[in-house]
Amino acid sequence: MAPRLLVLRALGLGDLLTVVPALHALRGAFPGHRLVLAAPGALSDVVAAVGAVDALLPASAPGRAVPERLDWRGPPPEVAVDLHGRDAHSLRPLLALNPGRVISYARPPAPAWREREHERARWCRLLRGHGVPADPARIGLAGPRAPSPAPGAVLVHPGAEAVARRWPAERFAVVARALAADHRVLVTAGPGEERLGHRVAALAGLPRAAVLTGLPLAALSSLVAEARAVLVGDTGVAHLATAHATPSVVLFGPVAPELWGPPRSFRHRALWHPGPGGDPRPGDPHGPEPDARLLRITVPEVLAAFDRVTSGAERDGGQPT
């Protein structure tokens, strides 16, 4: 049996996509190991598209909590890597398996944790501190296996896990109406966001058929990969657009794009206004009201950003950066 390397990242879609560079780095550093990722089972299609993971071990907990235990079978893993959190709490379910080697911010020779660091860079720096070369720019996914249900459409995704990261539906609708004059516009909505999606479409004068809900993750990935462009808040769909090099306009509020945003590129435009006096400190990304910084983003800003990212992609011939 090949030695096994177990990685813990039992979080959501966006969280998974920010550790794609770290997963590739581990694959390269341990080519003879079977790389097992402990993550939610619902992410299996995206995990397969990463191209660095041999097996998915379903693992999750409510919110952003750490799973109490992992359903690991067989002998202890030769290597265990904590890409879930920064302290002994997230390391606990891995230590319970008695791994031979541990890579974690909670174990030396780990570098110091930095509060203000992009999520992709954070985990690559951890690996480098343990002697594993890692490039945070290696962010791409393999192309979807199935064709898009609507190639070339402009996607408007108004939802987000928390209200703090949701730009007002009325503003999304104004943008969608303007874009619909020249593009096929579709509104996407995740679980629990159906009413929001239909409200945006109705306000924009779009037909009910323009709202796509209940898409399996593989279909959503295909849709984003072949979209003309994506308008979205700080949520998993934004990270899908980054991974597929699809032009995107991403609206940030509580958290600055320098911590979770797309790479600097003509393909992506991250809009964000800091607090009074340029205060860069993050707000509450799980708050019950739209963040004040998010509300400072205007409709004309969004439309101008959309023009920039789409015209830039046209000049590039539609090729990934």
C-alpha positions in Angstrom: 0.0 0.0 0.0 1.3 3.5 -0.9 2.0 5.8 2.0 -0.9 8.2 2.7 -0.9 11.9 3.1 -4.1 13.3 4.8 -5.0 17.0 4.4 -7.8 18.7 6.4 -9.8 21.5 4.8 -13.4 20.7 5.9 -14.8 24.1 4.8 -16.8 25.5 1.8 -16.2 25.9 -1.9 -14.3 29.2 -1.8 -12.1 27.8 1.0 -11.3 24.8 -1.0 -10.3 26.8 -4.1 -7.9 29.0 -2.1 -5.8 26.0 -1.1 -5.6 24.6 -4.7 -2.0 25.9 -4.9 -1.1 24.2 -1.6 -2.6 20.9 -2.8 -0.5 21.0 -6.0 2.6 21.7 -3.9 1.9 18.7 -1.7 1.3 16.5 -4.7 4.7 17.6 -6.1 6.5 17.1 -2.8 5.0 13.7 -2.1 4.6 12.0 -5.5 4.6 8.5 -4.1 1.9 9.2 -1.5 -1.8 8.7 -1.8 -3.2 12.2 -1.1 -6.5 12.1 0.8 -8.4 15.4 1.3 -10.8 15.6 4.3 -13.5 18.0 3.0 -17.3 18.1 2.5 -18.6 15.4 0.2 -20.6 17.9 -1.8 -17.3 19.3 -3.2 -16.3 16.0 -4.8 -16.6 17.3 -8.4 -14.4 20.3 -7.7 -11.9 18.2 -5.7 -11.6 15.9 -8.8 -11.0 18.9 -11.0 -8.1 20.0 -8.9 -6.0 17.2 -10.3 -3.9 16.7 -7.2 -6.1 14.7 -4.9 -6.4 10.9 -5.0 -9.3 10.5 -2.7 -11.9 12.5 -0.8 -12.7 11.7 2.8 -16.1 13.3 3.6 -15.7 15.6 6.6 -17.7 18.7 7.7 -19.0 20.5 10.8 -21.6 23.2 11.3 -20.5 26.7 10.2 -16.8 26.9 10.1 -16.2 24.5 13.0 -13.7 21.7 13.0 -14.9 18.1 12.7 -14.7 16.3 16.0 -13.4 13.2 14.3 -12.4 11.9 10.9 -13.7 8.6 9.5 -10.2 7.3 8.7 -9.7 3.6 8.1 -6.5 1.6 8.2 -3.1 2.5 9.6 -2.1 6.1 10.6 -1.3 8.5 7.8 2.4 8.9 7.2 1.8 12.7 6.8 -1.0 14.9 8.2 -1.5 18.5 7.0 -3.8 21.0 8.7 -5.0 23.5 6.1 -8.1 24.2 8.2 -7.0 26.4 11.0 -4.2 28.0 12.9 -4.2 26.3 16.4 -4.3 23.1 18.3 -8.1 22.9 17.9 -8.1 22.2 14.2 -5.1 19.9 14.6 -6.9 17.7 17.2 -8.7 15.4 14.7 -5.5 14.8 12.8 -3.4 14.1 15.9 -6.0 11.5 17.0 -4.9 9.4 14.0 -1.3 9.3 15.3 0.3 10.5 12.0 4.0 10.1 11.4 4.6 13.7 10.5 2.5 16.8 11.0 2.5 20.0 9.0 0.5 22.8 10.8 0.7 26.3 12.0 0.4 24.9 15.5 3.6 22.8 15.2 7.2 23.9 14.7 9.0 24.7 12.4 5.9 26.5 11.2 6.3 30.2 10.4 4.3 32.8 12.3 0.7 33.3 11.5 -0.1 36.6 9.8 -3.5 38.3 10.2 -3.3 40.3 7.0 -2.3 37.8 4.4 -4.1 36.4 1.3 -5.5 33.0 2.0 -3.7 31.4 -1.0 -0.4 32.8 0.2 -1.0 31.8 3.8 -1.1 28.1 3.2 1.8 28.1 0.7 3.9 29.9 3.2 3.1 27.3 5.8 4.3 24.6 3.4 7.5 26.4 2.6 8.2 26.7 6.3 8.1 22.9 6.4 10.4 22.6 3.4 7.7 22.1 0.7 8.0 24.5 -2.3 4.7 26.1 -3.1 3.5 28.6 -5.7 0.3 30.6 -4.7 -0.2 31.5 -8.4 -1.1 27.9 -9.4 -4.8 28.3 -9.0 -6.4 26.7 -12.1 -8.9 23.8 -12.2 -9.2 21.3 -15.0 -11.9 22.1 -17.5 -15.4 20.8 -16.7 -16.3 17.4 -18.1 -19.8 18.4 -19.2 -20.6 21.4 -21.4 -22.2 24.5 -20.0 -26.0 24.7 -20.1 -25.7 28.3 -21.3 -22.3 29.0 -22.9 -21.5 32.7 -23.3 -24.0 34.0 -20.8 -23.3 36.8 -18.3 -23.9 35.4 -14.8 -25.3 37.6 -12.0 -25.0 35.9 -8.6 -26.5 38.0 -5.9 -26.3 35.6 -3.0 -23.6 35.0 -0.3 -23.5 32.9 2.8 -24.0 36.0 5.1 -26.1 39.1 4.6 -22.9 41.2 5.3 -21.5 40.1 1.9 -24.7 40.7 -0.1 -24.9 43.8 -2.2 -28.5 45.0 -2.4 -30.8 43.1 -4.7 -32.1 46.4 -6.2 -28.6 47.3 -7.4 -27.9 43.9 -8.8 -31.2 44.3 -10.7 -30.2 47.6 -12.2 -26.9 46.2 -13.4 -28.6 43.1 -14.8 -31.1 45.2 -16.7 -28.4 47.3 -18.2 -26.3 44.2 -19.2 -29.3 42.5 -20.7 -29.4 45.1 -23.4 -26.3 43.5 -25.0 -25.9 40.1 -23.4 -27.8 37.0 -22.4 -28.1 37.5 -18.6 -28.8 34.7 -16.2 -29.2 34.9 -12.4 -27.8 32.1 -10.4 -28.9 31.2 -6.9 -27.6 28.7 -4.4 -29.5 26.7 -1.8 -31.7 29.0 0.2 -31.1 31.9 -2.2 -34.0 31.1 -4.6 -36.3 33.9 -3.5 -33.4 36.4 -3.8 -32.5 35.2 -7.3 -36.1 35.5 -8.5 -36.5 38.9 -6.9 -33.4 40.2 -8.8 -34.7 38.8 -12.1 -38.1 40.3 -11.6 -36.8 43.7 -10.8 -34.5 43.5 -13.8 -37.3 42.5 -16.1 -35.8 39.1 -16.8 -38.1 36.0 -17.4 -38.3 33.4 -14.6 -36.4 31.0 -16.9 -33.4 33.3 -16.6 -33.0 32.2 -12.9 -31.0 29.0 -12.4 -31.4 27.4 -9.0 -30.5 24.0 -7.6 -27.6 23.4 -10.0 -25.3 20.6 -9.0 -21.8 21.9 -8.4 -20.4 20.2 -11.5 -23.0 22.1 -13.6 -22.3 25.4 -11.9 -18.6 24.9 -12.5 -19.3 24.3 -16.2 -21.6 27.3 -16.4 -19.0 29.6 -14.8 -16.2 28.2 -16.9 -18.0 29.0 -20.2 -19.6 32.3 -19.1 -18.9 35.6 -20.8 -18.4 37.2 -17.4 -19.5 36.9 -13.8 -20.8 39.5 -11.4 -20.7 38.2 -7.8 -20.0 39.1 -4.2 -17.3 37.6 -2.0 -18.5 34.0 -2.2 -17.6 30.6 -3.8 -18.8 31.5 -7.3 -16.2 34.3 -7.4 -13.4 31.7 -6.7 -14.8 29.5 -9.4 -14.5 32.4 -11.9 -10.9 32.9 -10.8 -10.1 29.2 -11.1 -11.5 29.0 -14.6 -10.0 32.4 -15.7 -13.5 33.7 -16.4 -13.8 37.5 -16.4 -15.3 38.6 -13.1 -16.4 41.7 -11.2 -16.3 40.8 -7.5 -17.9 43.0 -4.8 -16.2 43.1 -1.4 -17.4 44.5 1.8 -16.4 43.3 5.3 -13.1 41.7 4.1 -10.6 43.4 1.7 -9.8 41.7 -1.7 -6.2 41.6 -0.7 -7.1 38.8 1.7 -9.6 36.7 -0.4 -9.8 38.4 -3.8 -8.8 37.3 -7.3 -5.2 37.8 -8.5 -4.5 41.2 -10.1 -5.4 40.8 -13.8 -7.3 42.5 -16.5 -9.7 39.6 -16.3 -10.8 40.3 -12.7 -11.9 43.5 -11.0 -12.4 43.5 -7.3 -14.3 46.5 -6.0 -13.9 47.6 -2.4 -13.9 50.8 -0.4 -12.1 50.8 2.9 -13.5 52.3 6.1 -13.2 55.9 7.2 -9.6 57.2 6.8 -8.7 54.2 4.7 -9.1 51.8 7.7 -8.1 48.3 6.3 -9.3 46.3 9.3 -11.9 43.7 8.3 -15.5 43.8 9.4 -17.7 40.9 10.3 -18.0 38.6 7.2 -20.9 36.8 8.9 -22.8 39.9 10.0 -26.6 40.2 9.7 -26.6 43.5 7.7 -24.9 44.5 4.5 -21.5 45.9 5.4 -21.1 49.7 5.0 -18.0 49.2 2.8 -20.0 47.0 0.4 -22.8 49.6 0.3 -20.3 52.2 -0.9 -20.0 50.4 -4.2 -22.2 52.1 -6.9 -24.0 50.8 -9.9 -21.9 53.0 -12.3 -18.7 51.5 -10.8 -19.9 48.0 -11.4 -20.9 48.7 -15.0 -17.6 50.4 -15.7 -15.7 47.4 -14.2 -17.7 45.0 -16.3 -16.7 46.9 -19.4 -13.0 46.7 -18.4 -12.9 43.0 -17.7 -14.8 42.0 -20.8 -12.9 44.3 -23.2 -9.6 43.0 -21.6 -10.6 39.4 -22.3 -11.4 40.3 -25.9 -8.0 41.8 -26.4 -6.4 38.7 -25.0 -8.3 36.5 -27.4 -10.2 34.8 -24.5 -7.1 32.9 -23.4 -6.5 32.3 -19.7 -3.9 34.5 -18.0 
